[in-house]
């Protein structure tokens, strides 16, 4: 459910950081093309699954996204992530590649091979930033690749942009 919180004509375009389709997006709000309807993103409770074996990274991403109004699901392993996905299909997955037991690459391959989960966008958030790993992840179906250490504004804009594309 999207709640319109305010109509305005005097919105500064300098604060707008991403343009996608007919919506102007920045971390907390998006506007229609005429910039006269402002919709607060916290009223849109989209589920984001964070899959990372580092508790520090999980806590960081959970704090960042929950403060922006997203519902956060967390998994410290691919096995735990598959269990969560069976119960609650997330709108997007943030995935680390370097994990024990089942790597992020293997998780991505299994996710994309399943008809029920193949359409879930996956944003890789990883320190494995050489060209080979980036190309491999993208060719396997990842939607975007964000380097660690994480540039929070870039990650927020990437996620909000992908979720807006899903809404159209």
C-alpha angles and dihedrals in degrees: 000000000000120000121203105221104177144003115217139170097187102067115144114232090207090078093054110101106175132031117202125167108312096334129088109211136198126161100278105022143029129199135204119248093270090052092226099112120061117194119193111229094213088072089062103074102197119175118238119188114209113200114188133129090218111090089200092058092044092051092047094050092043091053094046097048098037089053087058092053101262123136107238126209116187135201128180093199141027090248091056090046092055089051091052093047091054090056101037124016107220123218090228140003125221105202135190114209100207105071133136125253098006113030123220088252092056091046091051092049092051093045093051093044092059115084092214095055105026092097095057109109113236122204113195113220105186148139090221091096104154116124093251094057094042092051092044093052094046093046089052091058107274110149098211141358123222119188124229127262082063121236096214098201091050091049093047092050092046093051096043090048093051091048090051090053088053089054094055 
